[in-house]
Amino acid sequence: DGGITQSPKYLFRKEGQNVTLSCEQNLNHDAMYWYRQDPGQGLRLIYYSQIVNDFQKGDIAEGYSVSREKKESFPLTVTSAQKNPTAFYLCASSRGTVYNSPLHFGNGTRLTVT
Amino acid sequence: AQTVTQSQPEMSVQEAETVTLSCTYDTSESNYYLFWYKQPPSRQMILVIRQEAYKQQNATENRFSVNFQKAAKSFSLKISDSQLGDTAMYFCAFMPGANSKLTFGKGITLSVRP
């Protein structure tokens, strides 16, 4: 079955460590996205990529980095520069070039940094 | 920049009744798309309904329908015959026609009472 896989479901890290969240899709979608979800804040866009080897900053990119070397994969690195990294992270994909194409979401990764 | 506002943080409805969730947005774009997403306790984001701004007819999907008022920049979701499985957070979202970047509102928690 086609879909988006985020791993792991729960992730724990010590403050000061970089951590990478995985996102893989087999939907053959061109566009991929990373959102952060905090209570009372809704979903905020971190980074998005509309094509391989290209990506753009979203609304809250500071302290995060991404790569898009393959169409299927869009890993997100939470760096030690991110001041409040504890959150629920959602990855999504869409056909992208079809501008009304809805986003398909993964099941999310809950990151806790102590 | 586009903004999406969901002013009601929580709502409750009796099973089998009808409920309307409000959403307003602000944009200078003339071509855009609007979406409602549902996030049940499993935290999986699910597309409920979408509306193209250039279409005057309101979108419907079974028990779900929208009231799209373009001049007022309003996009409310009506859920008829509410079911217990409708209990979830609901997010309104905006996508400009020029790219695939999706902006979400802060969401509303809907509880359906038996």
Interface residues (C-beta under 8 A of the other chain):
Chain A: A31 Y33 Y35 G40 Q41 G42 L43 R44 L45 Y48 Q50 Q56 G58 D59 F88 L90 A92 S94 G96 T97 Y99 N100 S101 P102 L103 F105 N107 G108
Chain B: Q6 P9 Y33 F35 S42 R43 Q44 M45 L47 R50 E52 F91 M95 G97 A98 N99 S100 K101 L102 T103 F104 G105 K106 G107
